Amino acid sequence: DLPKVRVGTVAHSYSSKYLHEHSIGSRKFSSITEGLDAVKKDKIDAFVYDHTILKYFANKEFKNDVVILDSVFNPQTYGIALPTNSTLRESINRVLLKKKMDEFYWKGLIEKYLGKQ
């Protein structure tokens, strides 16, 4: 549906490149909040950007003003950059794994930042 509606994205982002490569015209915004505000004010119909970041902003700054769809065009994962041979690597991995394995904690953390799933 995107080729048929008014689309926005963050200028110079991967999302902007993706839309361009798929011949989907888009209005460029300097920030996520500027783009989501354009959706809220009906200046554009859709805003394309990183799903998790959009959910965060929708939950914190645009609650009840915008809806984030579950559609993901190009799934990506996140990483944490550390210096080569960092002594923190193992301890960070252990904490992340422990928290992720605690389903109650993990669900609460996601809900806190991204809203109810």
Secondary structure by P-SEA (a helix, b strand, c coil): cccccccccccccaaaaaaaaacbbbbbbccaaaaaaaaaacccccccccaaaaaaaaacccccccccccccccccbbbbbbcccccaaaaaaaaaaaaaaaaaaaaaaaaaccccc
